[in-house]
Amino acid sequence: MWRALQVAFLLSFAGTLFSGVLSYQELFGSSALACPAPGAAGTVFGYPACVYGFFVFLALTVVTGLGLRAGRSQIASASIDGRAASV
């Protein structure tokens, strides 16, 4: 379970970076890698899908990061109490 949470965190962090770069290029610059222009075909409510992807990946990064943080504190408290932590 712990390893799955770590992998989910790494993948969501990578997705946040990737979609963040695409969103930045789309909204503030132009590039061949950019998403469709705002208002063009292929947009959702006037914004490119990469903008929504950025916020979804950001939410996943925050949630998995909080899960890792909570798990780490449980492991630390278990080792302080002398109990064996099963990770």
N, C-alpha and C positions, 0 to 999 in steps of 0.2 A: 504494500500500500504506500509506504514511504517513497519507494523508487518511482512509482507511478505519479505521485504528486510532484516529485522533482522533474520528471520528464515533461509533465504537463506545464510546469512553470517555465522550463527552458523553451518549449515549443511556443507557448503563448508570448514569452518575451521576444523571441525571434519574429513572431507574427506582428507584434506591436511595432518593432523596428521597421520591418519591411513595409507594412501598410502605412506607417507614419511617413516614411520617405516618399511613398507613392502619393499620399495625401498632400504632403508639402509641395511636391513637384506639380501636382494638379492644381492646387489652389493658389500657389504663389509663384509658379514658374512654368516653363514648358519643357517637355522632354519626350523622347520617343517612347519611354517606358511609362508615361503618365496614363491615367485612367481617362475615360471620355470627359469632355468638357461639361461643366455644370449646365443643366438644361437640355443637353443633347440626348439622343437615344442611348439607352444603357445606363441611365441615372435613376436614382430612387429619390423621389420628392425633390428633384433638382440638384442633388449632390451625388457624386460618383460613389460607387459601392466601396471603394477603398477607404473612404471617410468613415463609413459605418463599420467596416472591418477593423479600423484602428480602435474605435471605442469598444468593440466587442473583445478584441484581443487585450486591450488595456484592462477591462473588467476581469477577464480571466487571469491576467497576470497578478492583479491585486488580490483576488480571491485565493489563488494557489499560493501566493507569497504569504498571505495571512495564515493559511493552513500549515505551511512549512514552519512559520514562526511559532505557532501554537504547539505544533508537534515537538519542536526543539525545546520549548520550555517544559513540556511534559517529560521529555527524556532527561533533561537536566535535573528536574525535581525528583525523578525516580532514582537517578544515580546518587543524589545527595542523601536520600532516605535509605540508601543501601539496597534497594530493590533492583533486580536485574531488568533492564529495559529490553523489551522484545521489539526490535525494529526489523 
